[in-house]
């Protein structure tokens, strides 16, 4: 009753204050989801921004345009329901879509009083570990101020437009001790005829990808971002994603059956099998309630990447751009801080290699060092070794050029005391960091745990690999010690049959959010329908600061392509996605590290022959080492050495599920 009276009095106060400022608010043309009766929107766009002021502030269309003028975020002047659209030139990427933000049960984005627009621009670069070594943060932005006309709650819609996408978020100021409960039901309405690639949430973020026309996605279908779509008529690509997830629940997507994806926070996401298996249904029910936020509420960024081709979306920096830089107290040299240096990693779990003994692990470090690995990841048994044994192992591994990470269940690190004890011991014994597992839920308390773990790890100069996790959201910019995160159906999945298809989808979906611990490249039967050459190409395509190899290091040393494999980098200076690439069928990545170029081709379709111009090379002569499919054996490769120049065109014969890697170096 008190809440009802409060709302009633607030509504009457605003109605009286706005009596002389009533005007018609237009409904965006073609917006089938806006109120059918235009009179429903009357006057709200013209109401005053305070109870006492009679000043009329018209709510007109707000456009935020990218620096190159091609990408636009368009906020419609519909005060009954905040509505936005995204365009790439004249092409619609997201149709007019409602923003729905609830606070303690009140929808703040429905019935708003417009106040002002503050515009700004950002133009900076920063070091990065990924598809390129320098990220570009260049955008135009706007902070649009509103007050909800029922609760009189002020809030800001902040928008940024980049050359490769847009992001928006809502900021609601509040006292430091104010505990409030937000929820969201905003939508991303995808144009009819678009083709979507997405995975469900049955296995949390470890699932195969579906390919569907957006018109055929049924109501109630869930998806884990990023969700990628190709616009009809080959007009370009869009990606729905999330950035800077902190102090909030993670975002899933629920289809409405009418081409819309509705934001569903972690509490609304369906209970996934891994979580129920490890924590039980009662814990899932507990996390099924919306989480409170204390103080100012700042939502994560709701992101739409947009590009005319796959190269544009793969090279987009929008997601990390929307995250703050690292704390110099924790990372005095930023991403160049020596103890977060990238490198290849080895892991015994996938391809075997003897008992989990000290001597076996030493041998893995020795072999890892021979293939150029900088890290070895060990399972939980190693943390149980006595201190003297750990020191012996760490010292031996260091002599091989290998740093080590120890596994731990996230349930064992949920208190400040447990985190202090764990990371201080790792640091004292020289262990480089931790692989922390079994989160399996996007509830706010888990998101808070990620940050607490990363901060404590950074205090002890430890790197982190998160498994059983939700997708990354660019926070690797803030915490460079988060080297890698699983959130993918990887090589651990022994029953994945269409591996070639899966691996030609991932570069254009999951990897757009950030590095994934796929545990890449194996030469055993686990490679399923992919060839050896395809597997080597996957290692050159799936970049991550710790790029974990699934294969036993001895099988790498025994492979005819070992010299090429050893030259593959975990992160790259430059990446070009070649135009022949087709999601789920064919990926062609040209990647540069220093003066060396690598061409990595993964194939999933029927056998075919392609011709690839080497226009990405620099001037002059190159020495080329080529790893090709063996015509007679999928479990072998054919090596070739030759000269190459940028004017040349390579002819590549690909098996079904085949691959190719070409390394080009200056003589």
N, C-alpha and C positions, 0 to 999 in steps of 0.2 A: 504493500500500500504506500509506504514512504517513497519507494522508487517511482511508483505511478504518479504521485503528487509532484515529485520533483520534476519529472518530465513534463507534466501538464503545465506547471507554472512556468517552466523555461519556454515551452512552446507559446504560451499566451504572451509572455514578455516579448519574444521576438516578433510575434504577429502584430502587436501594438506598435513596436518600434519600426516595423517595415510597412505600416499601413499606407504611407504616402510614397512608397518606393516600389509598388507592385508593377511588374512587367512580365511579358511573355518570354519564357526561356525556350529557345528552339531545340527540337530533338534532331540529332544527327540524321541526315537523309539515309535511308536504306538500313538503319539500325533496327532490325526486327525485334530486338530484345528490349528496346526502350519502351516506356509506357505508351499504350495505343492511343490514349486520350492526351493530346498535347496540353490540355488545360491542367493536367496533374503537375506539370512543371512550372506553373505560373508563379512568378515573383521571386523564387528562391535565388536565381542568379543575380537579382538586383538588391537583395536585402543588405542592410548595413552590417559591418563587421563587428559591431558592439551593440549592447542593449540600449545605450543612450544616444549613440551617434545616428544622425539622419543622412549621413553622406552615402550617396549611391555609388557602388563600385561594380560596374558591369562585368559579368563573367563572359569573356569572349574566348574563342578558340585559342589554345596555347600550343604552339609548335616549337619543338626543340630539334634542331637540324644539325647533323654531323658536320665536321669541318670541311669535308669534300662536297657537302650539299646533297648527298645521295640518300642518306638514311634519315628518316623522320619519325619522331614520336609525336603523335597528334592527340591532344587532350580536348575532347569535345566540350562545348559549353552547355552541358546538360547537368544542371544542379540537382536534379532528382536522383541521378546516379552517375558518379564519375565513370567516364568511358574513354578508352584510349584505342589507338590503332597504330600500326607500324608499317611504314612504306620504305621500299628500296627503289628510288627514282619514282616512276609511275606505277610500279608493281606493288600490290598489297601483299604484305608478309603476314600480318595479323589483322584480321577484320575488327571493326569496332567491338570492343570487349569490355565488360563491366569490371570495375574494381570494387571488391566487397571486403571490407575490413571491419570486423566486430571487436568491440572493446567492452568487456563485462556485459555482453549481450546486446549492445547498441551498435548498429551499423553506421560507422562514422562517415562512410563514403556515399551515403544516401541522404539527400537533403543537406546541401552545404551552402555556406555563405562564403563567397570568394573575397579574398582580401588583397593579395598582391602577388607579383612574380618577381623574384630576384634572379637575375641571370649571371652566369659566370662561365669561365673557360679554364681548362687544364691542358698544359702542354709540357710533358716530361718524358724522359726515358729512364729505364732502370735495368740492371743486370738480371738475367733470367736463366733458368735451367729448364730447357724444353725444346720446342721446335726451332727456336733461335736464341741467341745469347743476349740480345738486347730487346726488351719489351718497350712498346710505345704506348703511352697513356695520353692520348690527344682527343679531347672531347669538348663539346659545348653542353652546358647544363642549365637547369632552372630549378629553383625552389619555389613551389607554388603553395601559398598559405591559404588555409581554409579554416572555418569553424563549423562544426556540425550544428544545424539549426534547432535541434531538439535538446541535446545535452549541453550545448555551448562549449564543447570540447575543441580547443584549437589543435590543428595538426598540419603537417607539411608533407606534400607529395614532392619528393626530389627526383629529378629525371636527369639522365646523362645520355647523350647521343654521340656515338663513335662512328668511324667510317665502316665498322664491321658489326654494328649492333647497337642496342639500347639497353638501359637498365632503369628501373624505377623502384623506389622504396617509400615507405611511410614512416614518419617520425612523429611521435606523440610525446610532448614534454610532460614531465611529472616530477614530483618531489622525490628525493632520494629514498624515502621510506614508503612511497606509495606502491602497493602491490596490486597489480591489475592483470586481467586475463585476456590476451588477444586471441583472435582466431581469424582465418581468412578463407574466402571462397571466390577470389578473383579468377578471371578466366583468360585463356589464350584461345581465340577462335581462329582456326586455320582455314585458309581458302579451300573451297570445294575443288576436288580433283587432285589435291596434293597427296603425295606418297609419304607415309610415315615409317620410320624405323624406331622401335621402342621395345623395352622389356617390361614384363610384369614385376610385381613385388612379392611373388610367392616365395622366392628364395632371397628376399631382401634385394640387394644389388648384385646378386650372382645368378644371372639368368640368360637364356638365349634371346635373341632379338626377333621380334615379329616384323614383317613388312606388310603394311595394309594401306589402302586408300583411306584418307581421313573420313570420308563419307561412310565407310563400312565399320568404323570403330564403334563397338556397342557401348551403350550407357553402362556405367559401372566398371568398365575396364580401367585398371590402374597401371600407371607407368612410373618408372624412376627416371628423373632427369639425368643427363640431358637427353631430350627426345628430338630427333632430327627429321626434317621433312624437305622433300623436293617440291618446289612450286610447280603448278601445272604449266605445260608448254615449255618446260626447260628454262623457266624465267629466273631460276636461282634456288637458293637453299635458305632454310630457317632452322634455328635450334632454340628450344625452350630450356632454360637452365636457371641456376640459382648461384648467387655470389655472396661472399662474406657472411656465411652462416655462423652467427655467434650470439649467445645469450637468447636463444630462440629455438623453436622446434624446426626440424628439417622439412623440406617441401617435397611431397609426392604430387602426382597428377591423376585426377579421376575424370574419365571421359563422361560427357553428358549425353552422348549419342546424337548430338547435333553439330558436330565438328568442333566442339569446345573441350578444352582441358581445364578442369577446375582445380585450383590450388587446394591440396589437402595436407594439413600439417601432420606431424608424426603421430599425434594422438588419434587421427582419423584414418591413418593408413591401415590396411588389413593386417591382421597378425600373420607374420611370416613363419614358415616352418622352422628355420634355424633358431629364432628367438623362443618359440614355444618349446622346442626340444631342449634348449639349454636353461631356460628360466621358468617355464611353466605358464599356463594360461592365467593364473591369478596375477602374476606380475604383469602380464600383457594387459589385463583389465585395469590394473593400477595406472599404467602408462596411457590408457585410453582416455584420460581426462585432459582437457586443455591445461597447459602449464601457465603459471603466473610469472610475470616479469616485474621486477622492482625498479622504480625510477623511470627515467625516460625510456620509452619503447621505440626501438629502431628495428624495423623488419630487415631481413636479408634483402638483397637486390633481386628483383624478378627480372630475368634477363632474356632477351631475344637476340640471338646472333643472326645476321643477315648478310648474304653475299651472292654474287652472280655465279661463283663457281666454288668447288670444294677447296681450292687453294685459299680462298678468302676466309672461310670459316676455320680451317685448320690453323692458319696463321693469326687468328684473332687473339688479342690480349685482353679482351673486355673483362673476362671473369677475374683474373688477377688484378687488373686495373682498378676494380671496384673494392679492393681490399687495401688496408693500410700497410705502409712499409714496415720492415722489422724494427724492433726496439734496439737502438744502438747499444744500450746497456747489456743486452743479451747477445747481440751479434755486432760487435764493434766494427767489423768490416762488411756488414751486410751479407749478401749472398757469397761474397768472396772469403768469408770467415773460414779458415782452413779446415776446421773439424766438420764442416758440412759439405766437403768436396764430393762431387759425384763419382760414380764408378760402377763397374759390373759387379754382380754378386753371385755367389754359388750357394746352393741349398740341397742337402742330401735327400730330402723327403721324397721327391718325385721319382728320381731315376735310380734309387737304391745306392748301395755302396758299403754294405757291411753293418756291423752292430754300432750302436750309439756309444762308442767308447772314446776315451781320450785319444788313443792312437788313430782311430778312424777319422776323427775330426781334424787331427793334425795333418793326416794325409790329404784330406779335402782342402785344407789351407795351402798345402804345398802345391797340389795340382791347380788350385784356383790361382795361385800366384803365377804359375806357368802360362795360363791363358790370359793374364792381365787383370784378373778380378781384384777389386779393392775391398770387398766385403764378403763375409760368410755369415749366413743366418742359421742359428742353431735352435732346436726345439727345446721344450721345457726341461729336459733332463739336465742340461748344462748348468742351469741356475742352481741345481742341487749339489753340484760339485763343491768340495771344500775350497776355501780361499787359495790354498797353495796350488791346487790343481788348476784352478782358473788362471792364476798368474802364470803358471807354466805354459798353459795353452795360449794365452794372450801374447806372451813374449815370443813364443815360437811362430805364431801367425804373423806377428808384426815383422819378424825377420823375412817372411815371405811376401811382405807388402800388403798383407790382408788384415783388415779390422773386423771385429766380430760383434754380432748382435745376439741377444738372448731373448727367448720367447717368454711371455707372461700373459696369463688370463686377465682381462680387464676387471673382472670381479675382485681380483686380489689387489687392485690399486684404486679403490674408490674412496679412500680417506687420505687426508694430507699426510698423516703419519706413515701410511703404507707407501705412498709415493716417495716421501723423503728417504725412507729406509731402502727402497729399491734402487733409486737412481744414485744415491750416495754410494751404495755398495758397488754398482757398476763402475762409477767413476774411480773409486778407490782401487779397484782391481784392473783398471785399464780397458774395460769393455766399452766399445764405441757407442752402444745404444741398445734399443729394445724393439722386438716385434710384439705388439700388443694386440690381442685377439678378442673376438666374440662380443662385439657391441650389438650388432644385429637390430638396431632400432634407432629412429631419428627423434626420439623424445628429447626434450630440452635438457634433461639431466645428463643424457649421454653426450650431447653437444657441449655442455659445460665441462664434461670430463675430458673430452679431446683437448680443450684449451688448457685445462689444469695440468694434464700430462705433458703437453708440449712445453709449457712454461717451466715446470719443474725439471724436465729433461734438459732444457736449455741452460738452466742454472748450473747443471752438472756437465755441460758440454756433451750431451748425448743426442744421437739421432734416433728417429722413430720410424717404424714401419707399422701402419695400422692394418689389421686384417679383420674380417667379419664386420666390415665398416660400411657406412653410407658413402655416397659419392663425395669427392672433394669439391670445394666451392671457392677456390682461389686463395684460401688462407695459407697456402704454401709461401705466398709472398710475405705474409706477416711472420710466419715461423719457418724459416728455411731449413730447420732441423727435421721437419716432416718430409722425409725423403721420398716416401712412396705410400700409397694406400691401395688396398685390394679393390673392393667394390666392383668386382668383375667376375664373370664365370671364366676361370682361367684353366691352366694346364692341370690343376688339381682335379678337375672334373674328368675322370677317366671314361665316362659314358657319353661324352660329347661326340657325336657321330659326324656332323657336318662342320668339322673344325675349320676347313678352308673358308667356307662361307662366313662363319663367325669371325674369323680373323680379318676378313676384308670388310667387315662392318665396323669393327671397333675403332679404327683410326678416325672415323667420321661420326662417332657417337660418344662412347664412354671417354675416350682420350681427349675429347674437347674440354672436359671438366678438369683434367689434370692427370698426372702420372698414375698408372695402375700397376699393381703387382700381379701381372698375368702369369709370372714365371714362364718365360718365353724360351722357345727353341728346344725341341727334343727330337731325337732320331729313332726312338723306339716306336712300338705299335701305338703308343698314346697319341702320335701325330695324326692318327685316323686317316682321313681322306686327303691329306696334304703331303707333298713331296719333301725331300730333304732341302731342296733349293728354296721351297716356300718357307720352311722353318728358319733358314738363315735370313731370308728377307724379312720375316717377322721380327727378328732381333734388331734389324736395322730400321724398322718402322715404329716399334713400340718404345718410344723414349721414356725414361724415368731416371731421376737422379741416382737411385739404386736400381739398376736394370738386372733383375734376378734371372739367371739362366736355369732352366729346368733340367737340362741334360747333365749327366755326370761329366765332370771336367775331363776325365780320361777319354770319353767318347768325342769330345771336342778336339782334343789333341790328336786323336786317331782319324779325324775327318780330313779328306783332301782339301777342304776349304778353310782349314784352321788359320792360315795367315790372314785371310779376309775377315774371318770371325774376330780375330784378335784386334783388328783395326776398327771394329764397330764401336761407336761412342755411345755412352748412355744419354747424352744430351748433345745438341747440335748448334752450330753457329748460324745456319740458314737452312730452310726447308722450302722446297717447291713441290706442290702436288701437281702432277702433270695432267693435262686435260682429258686424257683417255680414261681416267679413273672413273669407276662406277661402283657405287656402294653395294657391297655384298657380292660383287663379281670380280672386280679388278682394282687394285690400288697400285699407283706408281708414285714413289716418293724419291725426289732428288735431294740429297742432303749433303751439306758441306761442313767440314771441320777443318779449320785452317785453309790449306790449299787443296786438301783431299776432297773429292766428291764421291758419293756412293749413290748408285741407282738401285732401289729396292722395289721389286715387283712381286706382289702376291696375287694369285689367281684362284678363282673358285668355280668358274664355269667350265663348260666342255673345252677340250683341247682346242687351242687356237694359236695363230701366229700374229704377232703384233710388230709394228715398226715404230721405233722410238727415236726421234731426233735428239741429238746430244747438245742442243742449243743452250743448256744450262751451264756447260763448261766455260771456263775462261779462255783467253787467247792462248795460242801456242799448242805444243804437243803434250800429250799425256800418255802414260803407260797404263794400260787397262788390264785388270785381272777379272775374268768373268766366271761366275758360278752359274751353270746352266742345269736344267733338268737333264738327267740321263735318259735318252730315248728308250733304253731297254729295261730300266729299273727305277721305280719311284724312290727306293731306298738307297740312292746313290746320287752323286753329282758328277757333272762333266766340267773340267776346268779348261780355261782357254786364256792365253796371253796374247796381247796384240797392242798396236798403237791406236790412238784415238785423237780426234780433233772436234771442235764444236760444230763444224759443218757436217759431221758424219751422221748417219742414221743406222741404228742397230736393228737387226732382225732377230726377234726372240720367239722361239718355239716353246709354247707352254703346254704342259700336261694339264689334264683336268686336276684342279687342286695344285697346280704347279707354281713355280716361282723362278726368280732370277735375281742375282746381285752382281752389279758391276762396280769395281773400285777403280777410280781414276786418280793417278798421282803424277806430279811433275817428275820427269826423269832427273 
